[in-house]
Amino acid sequence: MTKDSSPSDQEQRLPLLEETLDVSRREVTTGRVRVSTQTHERTQAVEATLLQTRVEVDHVEINEYIDAMPETRQEGDTTIIPVVEEVLVVERRLRLKEEVHVRRVHSQTPWREEVTLCEQKAVVTRQDDDTPE
């Protein structure tokens, strides 16, 4: 024994038994399912109100002499457009020949149409282990 060595340095140990652990995974099938979709069609009525505006034009005979050019004017849903012509006489004068009355007539028409809508649902079916895919 040397001065620097201790009594534990001289001991020797022999391994007698050592346990090890081996961990692994494996896939185990416990059941199978099949997922499919089903499409169903259904008809649904769609209703709406359609708005329409049409124009009626009336020519109203006036045949009066006037001193100045009249303006286009609005009376309710009717727009009045003066039509003037120059008439040659010893003097020139304006004569209101006619007025064009443009009236807005509103109407509503109910509308209905059948449309086809599609809907899908998922169907899940469990299969036994012996059933082939």
MDTraj code that builds the backbone (N, CA, C; nanometers):
import mdtraj as md
import numpy as np

residues = "MET THR LYS ASP SER SER PRO SER ASP GLN GLU GLN ARG LEU PRO LEU LEU GLU GLU THR LEU ASP VAL SER ARG ARG GLU VAL THR THR GLY ARG VAL ARG VAL SER THR GLN THR HIS GLU ARG THR GLN ALA VAL GLU ALA THR LEU LEU GLN THR ARG VAL GLU VAL ASP HIS VAL GLU ILE ASN GLU TYR ILE ASP ALA MET PRO GLU THR ARG GLN GLU GLY ASP THR THR ILE ILE PRO VAL VAL GLU GLU VAL LEU VAL VAL GLU ARG ARG LEU ARG LEU LYS GLU GLU VAL HIS VAL ARG ARG VAL HIS SER GLN THR PRO TRP ARG GLU GLU VAL THR LEU CYS GLU GLN LYS ALA VAL VAL THR ARG GLN ASP ASP ASP THR PRO GLU".split()
xyz = np.array([
    [0.0822, -0.1163, 0.0000],
    [0.0000, 0.0000, 0.0000],
    [0.0871, 0.1233, 0.0000],
    [0.0492, 0.2198, -0.0769],
    [0.1254, 0.3439, -0.0791],
    [0.0600, 0.4414, 0.0146],
    [0.1312, 0.5456, 0.0380],
    [0.0784, 0.6440, 0.1300],
    [-0.0460, 0.7122, 0.0746],
    [-0.0469, 0.7321, -0.0523],
    [-0.1573, 0.8073, -0.1119],
    [-0.2813, 0.7217, -0.1359],
    [-0.2723, 0.5960, -0.1348],
    [-0.3886, 0.5125, -0.1644],
    [-0.4652, 0.4827, -0.0381],
    [-0.5952, 0.4728, -0.0526],
    [-0.6801, 0.4448, 0.0617],
    [-0.7228, 0.3002, 0.0542],
    [-0.7800, 0.2451, 0.1618],
    [-0.8171, 0.1045, 0.1599],
    [-0.9267, 0.0761, 0.0570],
    [-1.0132, 0.1731, 0.0239],
    [-1.1206, 0.1470, -0.0713],
    [-1.0693, 0.1354, -0.2131],
    [-0.9527, 0.1921, -0.2445],
    [-0.8953, 0.1831, -0.3782],
    [-0.8533, 0.0402, -0.4093],
    [-0.8309, -0.0384, -0.3111],
    [-0.7826, -0.1734, -0.3314],
    [-0.8962, -0.2724, -0.3462],
    [-1.0160, -0.2317, -0.3154],
    [-1.1281, -0.3244, -0.3274],
    [-1.1662, -0.3390, -0.4730],
    [-1.2066, -0.4573, -0.5106],
    [-1.2547, -0.4814, -0.6445],
    [-1.3971, -0.5309, -0.6372],
    [-1.4755, -0.4822, -0.7290],
    [-1.6158, -0.5238, -0.7309],
    [-1.6414, -0.6017, -0.8579],
    [-1.7181, -0.7099, -0.8453],
    [-1.7535, -0.7926, -0.9590],
    [-1.9043, -0.7843, -0.9808],
    [-1.9491, -0.7496, -1.0993],
    [-2.0932, -0.7464, -1.1242],
    [-2.1481, -0.8878, -1.1319],
    [-2.2533, -0.9170, -1.0589],
    [-2.3112, -1.0487, -1.0586],
    [-2.4384, -1.0546, -1.1429],
    [-2.5171, -0.9490, -1.1342],
    [-2.6443, -0.9499, -1.2047],
    [-2.6791, -0.8066, -1.2474],
    [-2.7261, -0.7913, -1.3697],
    [-2.7692, -0.6589, -1.4168],
    [-2.8997, -0.6755, -1.4934],
    [-2.9990, -0.5949, -1.4593],
    [-3.1277, -0.5998, -1.5280],
    [-3.1322, -0.4883, -1.6310],
    [-3.1922, -0.5177, -1.7483],
    [-3.2121, -0.4161, -1.8520],
    [-3.3595, -0.4177, -1.8910],
    [-3.4028, -0.3081, -1.9460],
    [-3.5435, -0.2913, -1.9864],
    [-3.5476, -0.2640, -2.1354],
    [-3.6322, -0.3394, -2.2077],
    [-3.6481, -0.3200, -2.3514],
    [-3.7944, -0.2845, -2.3766],
    [-3.8201, -0.1636, -2.4245],
    [-3.9571, -0.1157, -2.4496],
    [-3.9789, -0.1107, -2.6000],
    [-4.0912, -0.1683, -2.6455],
    [-4.1244, -0.1621, -2.7880],
    [-4.2749, -0.1414, -2.8019],
    [-4.3179, -0.1042, -2.9220],
    [-4.4596, -0.0831, -2.9502],
    [-4.4986, -0.1704, -3.0669],
    [-4.6275, -0.2072, -3.0690],
    [-4.6799, -0.2782, -3.1848],
    [-4.8235, -0.2319, -3.2053],
    [-4.8687, -0.2379, -3.3260],
    [-5.0036, -0.1926, -3.3612],
    [-5.0993, -0.3093, -3.3471],
    [-5.2098, -0.2861, -3.2765],
    [-5.3096, -0.3901, -3.2561],
    [-5.4421, -0.3368, -3.3092],
    [-5.5061, -0.4076, -3.4001],
    [-5.6351, -0.3685, -3.4546],
    [-5.7438, -0.4199, -3.3616],
    [-5.8232, -0.3273, -3.3081],
    [-5.9308, -0.3673, -3.2163],
    [-6.0669, -0.3615, -3.2850],
    [-6.0742, -0.3036, -3.3992],
    [-6.1991, -0.2947, -3.4733],
    [-6.1787, -0.2038, -3.5935],
    [-6.2728, -0.2035, -3.6838],
    [-6.2636, -0.1212, -3.8035],
    [-6.3942, -0.0464, -3.8217],
    [-6.3847, 0.0698, -3.8814],
    [-6.5053, 0.1450, -3.9169],
    [-6.4932, 0.1882, -4.0619],
    [-6.6059, 0.2046, -4.1255],
    [-6.6120, 0.2548, -4.2631],
    [-6.6950, 0.3824, -4.2604],
    [-6.6446, 0.4867, -4.3220],
    [-6.7162, 0.6146, -4.3267],
    [-6.7535, 0.6407, -4.4717],
    [-6.8810, 0.6650, -4.4952],
    [-6.9282, 0.6990, -4.6289],
    [-7.0237, 0.8166, -4.6164],
    [-7.0514, 0.8811, -4.7275],
    [-7.1460, 0.9938, -4.7260],
    [-7.2679, 0.9573, -4.8087],
    [-7.3791, 1.0086, -4.7672],
    [-7.5036, 0.9912, -4.8414],
    [-7.5542, 1.1295, -4.8778],
    [-7.5979, 1.1462, -5.0018],
    [-7.6496, 1.2740, -5.0482],
    [-7.7989, 1.2603, -5.0709],
    [-7.8736, 1.3498, -5.0112],
    [-8.0186, 1.3522, -5.0270],
    [-8.0568, 1.4833, -5.0929],
    [-8.1491, 1.4770, -5.1866],
    [-8.1982, 1.5987, -5.2505],
    [-8.3374, 1.6287, -5.1978],
    [-8.3637, 1.7561, -5.1802],
    [-8.4967, 1.7975, -5.1376],
    [-8.5329, 1.9229, -5.2153],
    [-8.6600, 1.9415, -5.2364],
    [-8.7083, 2.0582, -5.3092],
    [-8.7649, 2.1574, -5.2094],
    [-8.7257, 2.2803, -5.2265],
    [-8.7721, 2.3846, -5.1352],
    [-8.8226, 2.5011, -5.2191],
    [-8.9359, 2.5561, -5.1790],
    [-8.9935, 2.6693, -5.2510],
    [-8.9267, 2.7986, -5.2047],
    [-8.8943, 2.8827, -5.3013],
    [-8.8359, 3.0137, -5.2721],
    [-8.9376, 3.1179, -5.3168],
    [-8.9743, 3.2060, -5.2258],
    [-9.0728, 3.3087, -5.2587],
    [-9.0099, 3.4460, -5.2452],
    [-9.0464, 3.5349, -5.3367],
    [-8.9965, 3.6721, -5.3328],
    [-9.0987, 3.7618, -5.4013],
    [-9.0880, 3.8904, -5.3779],
    [-9.1728, 3.9866, -5.4457],
    [-9.0850, 4.0655, -5.5414],
    [-9.1212, 4.0629, -5.6683],
    [-9.0457, 4.1345, -5.7702],
    [-9.1086, 4.2718, -5.7911],
    [-9.0282, 4.3766, -5.7850],
    [-9.0771, 4.5124, -5.8059],
    [-9.0517, 4.5519, -5.9513],
    [-9.1508, 4.6130, -6.0124],
    [-9.1386, 4.6564, -6.1506],
    [-9.1855, 4.8008, -6.1611],
    [-9.1230, 4.8756, -6.2479],
    [-9.1686, 5.0107, -6.2778],
    [-9.1770, 5.0211, -6.4294],
    [-9.2915, 5.0585, -6.4788],
    [-9.3062, 5.0800, -6.6228],
    [-9.3479, 5.2250, -6.6439],
    [-9.3332, 5.2735, -6.7619],
    [-9.3598, 5.4141, -6.7932],
    [-9.4728, 5.4211, -6.8949],
    [-9.5707, 5.5057, -6.8653],
    [-9.6782, 5.5340, -6.9612],
    [-9.6577, 5.6755, -7.0125],
    [-9.6694, 5.6935, -7.1424],
    [-9.6486, 5.8247, -7.2038],
    [-9.7799, 5.8695, -7.2667],
    [-9.8269, 5.9889, -7.2266],
    [-9.9474, 6.0492, -7.2842],
    [-9.9092, 6.1828, -7.3463],
    [-9.9626, 6.2100, -7.4644],
    [-9.9433, 6.3398, -7.5300],
    [-10.0709, 6.4208, -7.5065],
    [-10.0573, 6.5336, -7.4361],
    [-10.1721, 6.6177, -7.4029],
    [-10.1656, 6.7424, -7.4920],
    [-10.2637, 6.7563, -7.5790],
    [-10.2691, 6.8682, -7.6741],
    [-10.3017, 6.9971, -7.5976],
    [-10.2228, 7.1068, -7.6179],
    [-10.2443, 7.2343, -7.5486],
    [-10.2786, 7.3453, -7.6493],
    [-10.1965, 7.3691, -7.7489],
    [-10.2163, 7.4697, -7.8541],
    [-10.2488, 7.6085, -7.7993],
    [-10.1658, 7.6608, -7.7119],
    [-10.1800, 7.7970, -7.6589],
    [-10.0520, 7.8734, -7.6883],
    [-10.0655, 8.0011, -7.7161],
    [-9.9477, 8.0859, -7.7329],
    [-9.8977, 8.1257, -7.5945],
    [-9.7657, 8.1230, -7.5790],
    [-9.7062, 8.1564, -7.4493],
    [-9.5982, 8.2612, -7.4710],
    [-9.5571, 8.3277, -7.3609],
    [-9.4574, 8.4344, -7.3712],
    [-9.3150, 8.3860, -7.3413],
    [-9.2999, 8.2782, -7.2650],
    [-9.1657, 8.2305, -7.2279],
    [-9.1632, 8.0782, -7.2335],
    [-9.0413, 8.0270, -7.2432],
    [-9.0229, 7.8821, -7.2499],
    [-9.0554, 7.8206, -7.1135],
    [-9.1541, 7.7283, -7.1032],
    [-9.1864, 7.6668, -6.9743],
    [-9.0798, 7.5638, -6.9322],
    [-9.0673, 7.5443, -6.8003],
    [-8.9713, 7.4491, -6.7438],
    [-9.0339, 7.3088, -6.7390],
    [-8.9498, 7.2093, -6.7418],
    [-8.9957, 7.0723, -6.7152],
    [-9.0314, 7.0663, -6.5678],
    [-9.1458, 7.0023, -6.5352],
    [-9.1892, 6.9992, -6.3955],
    [-9.2336, 6.8594, -6.3563],
    [-9.2444, 6.8419, -6.2241],
    [-9.2825, 6.7135, -6.1668],
    [-9.4121, 6.7321, -6.0892],
    [-9.5120, 6.6484, -6.1146],
    [-9.6370, 6.6485, -6.0395],
    [-9.6624, 6.5055, -5.9926],
    [-9.6269, 6.4779, -5.8666],
    [-9.6397, 6.3419, -5.8136],
    [-9.5451, 6.2484, -5.8857],
    [-9.5982, 6.1380, -5.9420],
    [-9.5173, 6.0421, -6.0185],
    [-9.5106, 6.0774, -6.1664],
    [-9.5600, 6.1944, -6.2037],
    [-9.5650, 6.2338, -6.3440],
    [-9.4655, 6.3455, -6.3711],
    [-9.3818, 6.3275, -6.4721],
    [-9.2895, 6.4307, -6.5183],
    [-9.3513, 6.4935, -6.6425],
    [-9.3641, 6.6254, -6.6434],
    [-9.4267, 6.6962, -6.7550],
    [-9.3168, 6.7687, -6.8320],
    [-9.3037, 6.7330, -6.9600],
    [-9.2012, 6.7897, -7.0479],
    [-9.2727, 6.8743, -7.1537],
    [-9.2543, 7.0069, -7.1526],
    [-9.3216, 7.0909, -7.2522],
    [-9.2554, 7.0757, -7.3899],
    [-9.3384, 7.0721, -7.4931],
    [-9.2900, 7.0688, -7.6313],
    [-9.3360, 7.1990, -7.6964],
    [-9.2404, 7.2789, -7.7438],
    [-9.2698, 7.4134, -7.7958],
    [-9.2276, 7.4181, -7.9420],
    [-9.3045, 7.4890, -8.0206],
    [-9.2642, 7.5131, -8.1586],
    [-9.2731, 7.6624, -8.1871],
    [-9.1876, 7.7060, -8.2754],
    [-9.1941, 7.8464, -8.3171],
    [-9.2875, 7.8551, -8.4365],
    [-9.3763, 7.9526, -8.4285],
    [-9.4720, 7.9752, -8.5374],
    [-9.4406, 8.1124, -8.5961],
    [-9.4256, 8.1196, -8.7258],
    [-9.3929, 8.2451, -8.7907],
    [-9.5207, 8.3198, -8.8259],
    [-9.5360, 8.4345, -8.7664],
    [-9.6458, 8.5266, -8.7978],
    [-9.5804, 8.6614, -8.8197],
    [-9.6550, 8.7667, -8.8179],
    [-9.5950, 8.8988, -8.8315],
    [-9.4967, 8.9171, -8.7160],
    [-9.5301, 8.8614, -8.6070],
    [-9.4370, 8.8602, -8.4942],
    [-9.4174, 8.7151, -8.4503],
    [-9.3066, 8.6943, -8.3880],
    [-9.2785, 8.5589, -8.3431],
    [-9.3299, 8.5433, -8.1997],
    [-9.4037, 8.4353, -8.1765],
    [-9.4549, 8.4045, -8.0433],
    [-9.4362, 8.2550, -8.0164],
    [-9.4321, 8.2256, -7.8875],
    [-9.4237, 8.0845, -7.8491],
    [-9.5639, 8.0321, -7.8263],
    [-9.5900, 7.9169, -7.8823],
    [-9.7186, 7.8517, -7.8590],
    [-9.6911, 7.7158, -7.7985],
    [-9.7523, 7.6894, -7.6827],
    [-9.7369, 7.5597, -7.6181],
    [-9.8195, 7.4598, -7.6968],
    [-9.7508, 7.3752, -7.7699],
    [-9.8179, 7.2816, -7.8590],
    [-9.8753, 7.1641, -7.7810],
    [-9.7951, 7.1051, -7.6944],
    [-9.8413, 6.9908, -7.6163],
    [-9.7493, 6.9716, -7.4966],
    [-9.7914, 6.8891, -7.4066],
    [-9.7099, 6.8465, -7.2947],
    [-9.7022, 6.6943, -7.3015],
    [-9.5867, 6.6440, -7.2738],
    [-9.5693, 6.4990, -7.2668],
    [-9.5695, 6.4635, -7.1191],
    [-9.6669, 6.3856, -7.0783],
    [-9.6789, 6.3430, -6.9390],
    [-9.6206, 6.2025, -6.9284],
    [-9.5156, 6.1879, -6.8491],
    [-9.4508, 6.0582, -6.8262],
    [-9.4829, 6.0191, -6.6830],
    [-9.5584, 5.9123, -6.6675],
    [-9.6067, 5.8698, -6.5358],
    [-9.5416, 5.7364, -6.5001],
    [-9.4972, 5.7264, -6.3746],
    [-9.4394, 5.6009, -6.3251],
    [-9.5508, 5.5183, -6.2626],
    [-9.5642, 5.3978, -6.3079],
    [-9.6656, 5.3074, -6.2545],
    [-9.5914, 5.1907, -6.1887],
    [-9.6099, 5.1725, -6.0583],
    [-9.5415, 5.0674, -5.9832],
    [-9.6351, 4.9480, -5.9662],
    [-9.5777, 4.8301, -5.9742],
    [-9.6563, 4.7100, -5.9506],
    [-9.5678, 4.6070, -5.8812],
    [-9.6328, 4.5118, -5.8154],
    [-9.5612, 4.4030, -5.7489],
    [-9.6155, 4.2713, -5.8020],
    [-9.5251, 4.1789, -5.8275],
    [-9.5639, 4.0485, -5.8787],
    [-9.5078, 3.9411, -5.7866],
    [-9.5935, 3.8569, -5.7279],
    [-9.5394, 3.7477, -5.6460],
    [-9.4657, 3.6483, -5.7354],
    [-9.3586, 3.5920, -5.6842],
    [-9.2753, 3.5000, -5.7615],
    [-9.2458, 3.3785, -5.6763],
    [-9.2565, 3.2616, -5.7345],
    [-9.2286, 3.1363, -5.6627],
    [-9.1566, 3.0428, -5.7588],
    [-9.0559, 2.9757, -5.7069],
    [-8.9804, 2.8826, -5.7900],
    [-8.9358, 2.7662, -5.7026],
    [-8.9386, 2.6471, -5.7567],
    [-8.8923, 2.5287, -5.6861],
    [-8.7432, 2.5134, -5.7160],
    [-8.6627, 2.5019, -5.6128],
    [-8.5192, 2.4815, -5.6296],
    [-8.4793, 2.3524, -5.5597],
    [-8.3732, 2.2863, -5.6081],
    [-8.3262, 2.1614, -5.5503],
    [-8.2027, 2.1897, -5.4659],
    [-8.2068, 2.1471, -5.3401],
    [-8.0944, 2.1648, -5.2483],
    [-8.0379, 2.0274, -5.2140],
    [-7.9051, 2.0148, -5.2018],
    [-7.8401, 1.8886, -5.1681],
    [-7.7893, 1.8954, -5.0245],
    [-7.7938, 1.7813, -4.9580],
    [-7.7477, 1.7730, -4.8196],
    [-7.6714, 1.6423, -4.8053],
    [-7.5534, 1.6437, -4.7411],
    [-7.4749, 1.5221, -4.7226],
    [-7.4669, 1.4894, -4.5742],
    [-7.4706, 1.3606, -4.5453],
    [-7.4552, 1.3127, -4.4083],
    [-7.3493, 1.2031, -4.4090],
    [-7.2687, 1.1957, -4.3025],
    [-7.1667, 1.0912, -4.2910],
    [-7.2275, 0.9716, -4.2189],
    [-7.2078, 0.8525, -4.2746],
    [-7.2582, 0.7293, -4.2149],
    [-7.1363, 0.6468, -4.1721],
    [-7.1266, 0.6148, -4.0434],
    [-7.0146, 0.5388, -3.9899],
    [-7.0654, 0.3990, -3.9552],
    [-7.0027, 0.2951, -4.0127],
    [-7.0432, 0.1569, -3.9906],
    [-6.9263, 0.0813, -3.9305],
    [-6.9459, 0.0180, -3.8137],
    [-6.8404, -0.0612, -3.7501],
    [-6.8339, -0.1967, -3.8195],
    [-6.7133, -0.2451, -3.8476],
    [-6.6930, -0.3730, -3.9144],
    [-6.6261, -0.4705, -3.8173],
    [-6.6574, -0.6000, -3.8319],
    [-6.5906, -0.7026, -3.7512],
    [-6.4479, -0.7207, -3.8001],
    [-6.3625, -0.7842, -3.7161],
    [-6.2218, -0.8042, -3.7505],
    [-6.2055, -0.8954, -3.8722],
    [-6.2972, -0.9934, -3.8962],
    [-6.2802, -1.0869, -4.0059],
    [-6.3312, -1.0300, -4.1391],
    [-6.4003, -0.9175, -4.1350],
    [-6.4571, -0.8614, -4.2581],
    [-6.3433, -0.8039, -4.3438],
    [-6.3344, -0.8465, -4.4706],
    [-6.2278, -0.7895, -4.5572],
    [-6.2631, -0.6458, -4.5916],
    [-6.1601, -0.5644, -4.6156],
    [-6.1844, -0.4233, -4.6476],
    [-6.2303, -0.4079, -4.7895],
])
top = md.Topology()
chain = top.add_chain()
for i, resn in enumerate(residues, 1):
    res = top.add_residue(resn, chain, resSeq=i)
    for name in ("N", "CA", "C"):
        top.add_atom(name, md.element.get_by_symbol(name[0]), res)
traj = md.Trajectory(xyz[None], top)
